[in-house]
């Protein structure tokens, strides 16, 4: 496996990967849980939301960085992080590993890669967020194995 900075030519493959990784959450978990009105309002266009988000993922002039992991000649995962140098804070914004490459340490390696860059840039605190639902349980386990301390947060949404 090798890790390198995101190249704009990677974006179509990253979008496909994001849809594969996060699609089951939006369609099979979030949508049935919150109902159609809330889903349509909050994340009804989630694929396009990812397209826009990924297009802005690597913008070093804005403190945004991204890296891609390749294994077996293909993109196995990616991560993006944000540096807030004045606050000495960094945040892992997104982390995704293809289903075919899970349980091989790629997610941990990508997270460690991002954290090393943030530490080198002066970050004293690094954050990452994820969902509290069953879909996100593997992510929570990964983050806790990397030494992150969870703090419960509950978000409420209601159709009116």
C-alpha positions as CSV (number, residue, x, y, z in Angstrom):
1,X,0.0,0.0,0.0
2,X,1.2,3.5,-0.7
3,X,-0.3,6.8,0.4
4,X,0.0,10.0,-1.6
5,X,-1.6,13.4,-1.8
6,X,-5.0,13.6,-3.6
7,X,-4.7,14.3,-7.3
8,X,-7.7,16.0,-9.0
9,X,-7.8,13.0,-11.4
10,X,-8.7,10.9,-8.4
11,X,-12.0,12.7,-7.8
12,X,-14.3,10.4,-9.9
13,X,-12.9,7.3,-8.2
14,X,-13.2,9.0,-4.8
15,X,-16.8,9.9,-5.5
16,X,-17.5,6.3,-6.5
17,X,-15.9,5.1,-3.3
18,X,-17.8,7.6,-1.1
19,X,-21.1,6.5,-2.6
20,X,-20.2,2.8,-2.0
21,X,-19.0,3.4,1.5
22,X,-21.6,5.9,2.7
23,X,-24.6,5.0,0.5
24,X,-25.8,2.3,2.9
25,X,-25.8,4.7,5.8
26,X,-27.9,7.3,3.9
27,X,-30.3,4.9,2.2
28,X,-30.6,2.0,4.6
29,X,-30.0,3.6,8.0
30,X,-30.6,7.4,8.0
31,X,-33.5,7.6,5.5
32,X,-35.7,5.0,7.2
33,X,-34.9,6.3,10.7
34,X,-35.8,10.0,10.0
35,X,-38.5,9.6,7.3
36,X,-38.7,11.1,3.9
37,X,-39.3,14.8,4.8
38,X,-36.3,15.1,7.0
39,X,-34.2,12.9,4.6
40,X,-35.1,15.0,1.6
41,X,-34.4,18.3,3.4
42,X,-31.1,17.3,5.1
43,X,-29.5,14.7,2.8
44,X,-31.8,14.1,-0.1
45,X,-29.0,15.0,-2.5
46,X,-26.2,13.3,-0.6
47,X,-24.4,12.1,-3.7
48,X,-24.1,15.6,-5.1
49,X,-23.1,16.8,-1.6
50,X,-20.2,14.4,-1.7
51,X,-19.3,15.5,-5.2
52,X,-19.0,19.2,-4.0
53,X,-17.3,18.2,-0.7
54,X,-14.7,16.1,-2.5
55,X,-14.0,18.8,-5.0
56,X,-12.9,21.1,-2.1
57,X,-11.2,18.4,0.0
58,X,-7.6,19.2,-1.0
59,X,-7.1,23.0,-0.8
60,X,-3.8,23.6,1.1
61,X,-4.2,27.4,0.8
62,X,-7.3,27.0,2.9
63,X,-5.8,24.5,5.4
64,X,-7.4,21.5,3.8
65,X,-5.4,18.4,2.8
66,X,-6.2,15.0,1.5
67,X,-4.4,11.7,0.8
68,X,-5.3,8.6,-1.1
69,X,-4.2,5.0,-0.3
70,X,-3.6,2.7,-3.2
71,X,-3.4,-1.1,-2.8
72,X,-3.6,-3.8,-5.4
73,X,-3.3,-1.1,-8.2
74,X,-6.5,0.6,-7.1
75,X,-7.7,3.3,-4.7
76,X,-8.4,1.5,-1.4
77,X,-9.3,4.5,0.7
78,X,-8.8,8.2,1.3
79,X,-8.9,10.8,4.0
80,X,-9.2,14.5,4.3
81,X,-8.2,16.8,7.2
82,X,-8.4,20.4,8.1
83,X,-5.7,22.4,9.9
84,X,-6.6,25.3,12.1
85,X,-3.1,26.5,12.8
86,X,-4.0,29.5,14.9
87,X,-5.9,27.2,17.3
88,X,-3.3,24.4,17.1
89,X,-6.2,22.1,16.1
90,X,-6.7,19.7,13.4
91,X,-9.7,17.6,12.3
92,X,-10.0,14.5,10.3
93,X,-12.9,15.5,8.1
94,X,-13.5,12.3,6.2
95,X,-12.1,8.8,6.1
96,X,-13.3,6.1,3.8
97,X,-12.0,2.6,3.0
98,X,-13.4,0.4,0.2
99,X,-15.3,-2.7,1.4
100,X,-12.8,-4.9,-0.4
101,X,-9.9,-3.4,1.6
102,X,-11.4,-3.2,5.1
103,X,-9.9,-5.0,8.1
104,X,-6.4,-4.6,6.6
105,X,-5.3,-1.6,8.6
106,X,-5.8,0.9,5.8
107,X,-8.2,3.1,7.8
108,X,-5.7,3.3,10.7
109,X,-2.8,4.0,8.4
110,X,-4.7,6.8,6.7
111,X,-5.7,8.3,10.0
112,X,-2.1,8.1,11.3
113,X,-0.9,9.7,8.1
114,X,-3.3,12.6,8.6
115,X,-2.4,12.9,12.3
116,X,1.3,13.0,11.5
117,X,0.8,15.8,9.1
118,X,-1.3,17.8,11.6
119,X,1.2,17.2,14.4
120,X,4.1,18.4,12.1
121,X,2.1,21.5,11.4
122,X,1.7,22.3,15.1
123,X,-1.6,20.7,16.0
124,X,-1.8,19.9,19.7
125,X,-5.4,18.5,19.5
126,X,-6.9,16.5,16.8
127,X,-10.7,15.8,16.5
128,X,-12.8,13.3,14.5
129,X,-16.5,12.8,14.5
130,X,-18.8,10.0,13.5
131,X,-22.3,8.7,14.1
132,X,-23.5,6.9,17.2
133,X,-25.6,4.4,15.1
134,X,-24.8,0.8,14.3
135,X,-23.5,1.7,10.9
136,X,-20.7,3.8,12.4
137,X,-19.7,1.2,15.1
138,X,-16.6,0.1,13.2
139,X,-15.5,3.8,12.8
140,X,-16.0,4.4,16.5
141,X,-13.9,1.3,17.3
142,X,-11.1,2.5,15.0
143,X,-11.0,6.0,16.5
144,X,-11.0,4.6,20.0
145,X,-8.2,2.2,19.1
146,X,-6.2,5.3,17.9
147,X,-6.6,6.9,21.3
148,X,-9.4,9.3,20.6
149,X,-11.8,9.9,23.5
150,X,-15.5,9.8,22.6
151,X,-17.9,12.3,23.9
152,X,-21.6,11.6,23.3
153,X,-23.5,14.1,21.2
154,X,-27.2,13.8,20.2
155,X,-28.6,15.6,17.2
156,X,-32.4,16.0,16.8
157,X,-34.3,16.8,13.6
158,X,-38.0,17.1,13.1
159,X,-40.2,17.6,10.1
160,X,-42.7,20.4,10.8
